[in-house]
Structure formats: structure tokens, C-alpha cells
């Protein structure tokens, strides 16, 4: 069977499983809709948390980023996994003991302020919409390439699936669906990695193959070969780093504290029975995430090596079919600058702006038709997002493996989209409607508002997936910076510093958000020409500036709180109850 047939089989089968699980685990109360009735086991919750976190960015983009950034790409591995260590040690157990439904709920209750709750609601919704729009776009791209439907149609299909099991099942349905999605995505990620590792290094463990010698009698280590290939083409050595140490530190820190402050990750720890289970859930999540994250560098190196050896200095008429198939998506493009019909991949930008296509081929068959070329010798544009999806085709693996990878990419995108959707839903129904506008709302009405909010949110997310604003890909760093500079300090100080009051928390959040947003907006949107290391503050990139925003948040919050009235006695007693493990496993533990 061809790739399309296998993709239909795997995608259809996985979608049937997701829908069946959603029907079986549908929510019948607000407690089940918001926190799955707090009856999820640590193992299942760890697996669901891993699926919730490993979005299309982790599955599709991370290995692609590493393949082009080399050693500098390790910041994603360290930052995103390190965030779960912070969660396990500093946040998850205490937030579970607090026993509320959402992060804005914690902020509002801990800082005894509706305004603080509103700030948290706005942050949660903004961060969640940023992510969910990207997930929907990822769904559309997978459908576009492998099922040969347009991106808009693919997004609509994704909307329908997410809408069904998220609106019907709430957190309960999402949790058990994410368990199934984790199984699909990790299997889809590992199978091609194992096959390619065996083919290239004779080692069936990709993590070991990453540091092994190449097969075929070359007697050269994979990374040495990749260093040599990169340098021959004018790139920096694959194992060298070009970013400054300070920027690497700040970027990694942003990813860590941003991860620990993301609302769709934090709410997962409200779904277990007791505090100990929250800590165990974080540990299991780290294990399940590490399986994929330790494999990603190997996939990145395999894909980069095969891409260069397969495409560079090859005549276009002789390139494999996968190259021409991906050309149709606009995610890989060739501009024949010297007119010799040979693809030259070099350091530098192939052309300015996005690829422009027309219906017919160019003089030598290339699909890229543009007059806006650059002076560099590079003729090839490769979007890093294709590296994982195209990797099995580049390595000439069986068609069923390609179809499996497509199903895994969809599982990763849909699992995260569902978690983000719930954050938006609960922020509107529980934090906004019940806690602020209509305190007398009944449980049935609250559940109705939650489902309506989820429905509206998924339609809006789908719209931005079909018609993405130009900045969707850029604001991923904005989302992490926002979470790092707003939620994390407020939650951390709310747990570990009894003297922290509402004035300090609100001032810190507003200062952190304002600084971080202003810096990123200026360099990303207002004056992108100035987005160079020489003009950054202390040499810190917009992607890493959230670390400085977090420091500003901490400083302002502590300063303001020291000159204003302490929080009420009941709040200080609540903080003591959260922090001290006394009675953590007893029946009188604080419940939702």
C-alpha cells in the first residue's frame, strides 16, 4: 500500500480509539469536567501529562530545531525537561494540597483579590490561545501532506475530533484520551528512530547510536561525520555552539520556569487523590517525556546527515520523490540561482520572505518561482518542522512507518490542544463566571458554560489555524516568557512566603508581563531589523528575556510587599497548611 493508504488506516484507527475513550469517560459533574473527579492514578496522570506537554512543537519541531542548531538546540532539552523537576519539587504537591481547580483560582484565593484573579485569567487565556492555534495549524499541515487535503480541511477535521472529546468528557475524557495519545505518539516517534539507528550505526538504541560509529566501513563517528559535512557547507560544526553563555542560560531558564508556570501543565496535578500522588505524577511524567526527549537528538543527527547526503549536489531530476512531494507544501523549496539544475545546499539564506509557487515547474523542474533572491550561494530552503515527518521518507523506510509518524504527529497536536482548551474553558466558566460575575450559578449551569466556552474556543482556534496571523510561530517564546515572568513568581512566592500580599503579587505580575511583552514586541514586531545580539539588552535574546522579566517580578513583588500591609491571618494560616506536609495523606486534606 502507498503512504496515503497507510496514513488513512493509522489515523482512522487512532481517532476511533480517542472517540471511544471519550464516550466511556464522559463527565457528568463539574468536578469530573475540571479535575476528572480527582481519581486519576499517578501512572495514568503522568502519561496524560506527558501527552499534554509533548505538543506538535515537541514531536515535530524540536528535533528539527536541533538538527539545524546543533549543540545550541540542547537548550530545549534542558529547559523543557528541567521544568518538570521544578514542578515536582516546588509546585505540584503544594498546589494539589491547596485543592482548587485552576491556576487563576489559586492566585485569586491566595492573594484575596479579584483583580489578581483577572490578571491570571488573562494570562492563562492568552498563553493557551497561542499554543492551541499552533496545534491546529500543525494538524492541518500533517493532513495536507499525507492525506492530500488542503490545510483548512485538515484543521476542520482536527476541530471536530477535539471538540467531541473535550466538550463531552472535560478533564476526565481528556485525561484518558491523552493516555491513548501518548501511546500512539511515543510508538510513532521511536519506531523510525530505531530503524534508522540500525541502518546507520548497527545499534538498535537511538540514544547509543547517536554516539556510535557509522556502519558501512567508514569507521567514523556519526557526530564527527556531521561536523565535517556542516563545515564543508560553510556551517558551524554541529557540536559547537554559537550563542553566548548568558543567552543560553536565560533561554534555558525561561523554558524551565515557563514550563513550570504553564496553566495547562499545572492543572494536571489537580486530578489526583492526594499530595503524594501529585509528586509521583510529576516523576512519571518526567520519565515518559525523557523517552522522547533523549531520542530527539539522535533523530536530529540522523535526519540532518541523511538530508545533506541525499540532496546536496544532486540534479533535481534525480532527487527522490519525497523532496518533490514536500515541495508542494511549501516547507522545502529550491531556487536554481546559477541555472545548472543542481541543488546546492550552503550556509546562508536562499531567498527573502516566504516561498512563492506557481502551477508549472521552473526551467529545471523546481517549483520555487521568486525574484527575491539573496546574494548567498545557498539554493535550498528547509523548514525545520518537516525533519521528523520527512525523516522516514528520506531514510527510505517502509510506507507504513511514514503513516505511523503522521498519526503520531496528530496525536501530539490533538492531546495538547485538548489540554489548552480545558484551560480556556475553566478560566471562563469557573474563574470568570462563577467566581466574579455570577457567584450564584448552579453546578449544571456552570457545566453548560464550560462546554459553551470550550466550543467557542475550539472554533476560534480553528479559525487561526486556517488563517494564521503572521506572528503565530513567533509568539511561542512570548508564551513562555509570559508564563515565566508572571505565573511562576506569583505561585512560588504564594507557596513559600507568607508575607507576600496582593499588592506585591499584582505589582510583580504586571511589571514582569509589561517588561517581557514590551521587549519581545519591539524586537519581533516593531523593529525586527534590530533583532541582533549587538542591540539586545545584556546580549539576551527576545526568546530568553523572560528570565529577566521573572527577576523583575520577584524584586518588585518583594519590595512592594515589604512596604504594604501583610495578608490576613487566614491567608497566612492557609499558606502554612499548604507548605507543611502534616496531614498530607489524611482524610481531612483540603479538597476541591
Secondary structure, DSSP 4 states (H G I P E B T S, - for coil): --HHHHHHHHHHHHHHHHHHHHHHT---SHHHHHHGGG---HHHHHHHHHHHHS-HIIIIIHHHHHHHHGGGGHHHHHHHHHHHHHIIIIIHHHHHHHT-SSHHHHHHHHTT-HHHHHHHHHHHHHHHHHHHHHHHHHHHHHHHHHT---HHHHHHHHHHHHHHHHHHHHHHHHHHHHHHHHHHHHHHHHHHHHHHHHHHHS-S-HHHHTTSBPTTTT--BHHHHHHHHHHHTTPPPTT---S-HHHHHHHHHHHHHHHHH-HHHHGGGGSSSSHHHHHHHHHHHHHHHHHHHHHHHHHHHHHHHHHHHHHTTEEGGGS-HHHHHHHTTTSEEE--SSSSSEE---SS-SBSSS--B-SS--TTS--B--S-B-SSS--EEE-TTHHHHHHHHHTT--HHHHHHHHHHHHHHHHHHHHHHHHHHHHIIIIIIIIIII-TT--HHHHHHHHHHHHHHHHHHHHHHHHS--TTTTTTHHHHHHHIIIIIIHHHHHHHH-TT--HHHHHHHHHHHHHHHHHHHHIIIII-GGG-SGGGSGGG--TTTTHHHHHHHHHHHHHHHHHTSPPPPHHHHHHHHHHHS-TTTTSTTS---
